[in-house]
């Protein structure tokens, strides 16, 4: 029987990319705790957990539209290197304020002589994700 929205659960998981590279795991730490229906995890992950019984395991492959969305080329911006108070470095993540005052994260993907390329896409955007999930506990229904 599927768990209802508002149910708090704890799960262990392992997330991998299509090439088998692990990008996240709860191994060696406490289980991930979240409440169903509160958008605390990606939709495909939540859907996989909804039908599990305590102690049950599943493996699910999640398309980008049920994960972190598609990759958007228009989320790439080039800014002057002078916009940085400290020396930027490739792979670094910067926090910026959006036009409405919201916090935005961008990854520095390229540094040229005068410019820095920022990618505002989520690092897992456009990627197919596979999760091994085990429902460890239903905390509250």
N, C-alpha and C positions, 0 to 999 in steps of 0.2 A: 504494500500500500504506500503510495507516495506521501512524503511529508508535506505538511501545509506551510504556507507562508507564515513567517514569524517563528518557525522552529529554529532553535539554535543548535548547531551541530559542530562536531570536531572531526577533522579528517587528516590523514596522512596522505601525501601526494608526491609525485615525481613528474616534472614536466620536461618534455624533450621536443626538439625541432625535428623536421623531416629527415635530416641527416643523422639523427640519433644523439646529437649534442644536448646534454642536460642544461637547461637554463634556470631551473629552480627545483627545490626539493625541501621537504620537511624532515628528511632523515637527520637524526641526531639532535632534533629539537622538539619542542612541544607541538602537538597537532595544531593545524590551522583551525581557528574557531570563527564561525560567521553565522549570520542569521539569514535564513532563506527569505527571498523576496525583498531584501534591502539593498540589492545591487552592490554588495561588498566584494564580490568576485565576478569574473566574467560570466556572461550568460550561459555559455556552453558547459562550463565547469559546474555551475549551480544546477543545471538541468540533469547532469550526470549523477549528482549527489541526491537529488530529490527522490529517486526511486530505490535507493540502496537501503538494505537492512543493516543494522549494526553488525560489524565484523565482515560484511560483504565487500569485495573488491571489484573494480571494473577498470577497463582501459578504454578511453574515449579519444577520438581524433576530432579536433575542433577547427572549423574553417574560420578564416579571419573575421567574417561578419558576425560570428558568435564569440569572438575573442576580443582583439584590440582594434578591429576594423581594418579597412584597406589602407595601403600606403598611399599617401597623397604627395605628388611631386610639388604641388603648390605650398606645401608646408616647409619647403626649403627656402631659406633667406640668406642673402649675403649682406654682411654689415661691415662697416669700416673697423679695422683693428684698433683704431683710436677709441672705440666705444668701450674697450675693456680697461678697467683700472689695474688689473694684474695680467701677466702674460697668459694668453689662452694656450691650450694644448689640445691636440686631436684626441678625441675620445672623452674629453671633459664634458661635464654637464653643468649648464648654467641655469639659474633661476631668474626669470624676468617677469615683469608685470605686464599683463595684457592691456588692451584698450579700455576694458571695463574694470581694471584693477585686480583681475584674477591672476593667480600665480601660474606661470607657464614654465615648463622645463624644455630645454633644447640641448641636443648633443652637438658638440663641435666636430664636424666631419672633415673639414679641410681648412688649412691656414695658408694663405698666400702672403705676398709681401705687404699688401695694404688691406687685405680683406680676410674675413673669417666667414666660413659657411656654417650655418646653423640648421639642424634638422629638428623640427618641432613634432615629428611623428613619434608615437610611442616606439620604443626599441623593438617591440614584437608586432608592430603593425604590418599587415600584409602576410603574416606567416601562419602556416598551418601548425597547430600545436597538438601534441599528444600527451595525455595525462594518465598515469596510473593512480587510481584513487581508492582509498579504503576508508569507509565510514567507521570511525573509532567509537563515537559516542553521540547520542542525542541528549543534549544538555537540558533542553526545555522545549516542550511542545505547546 
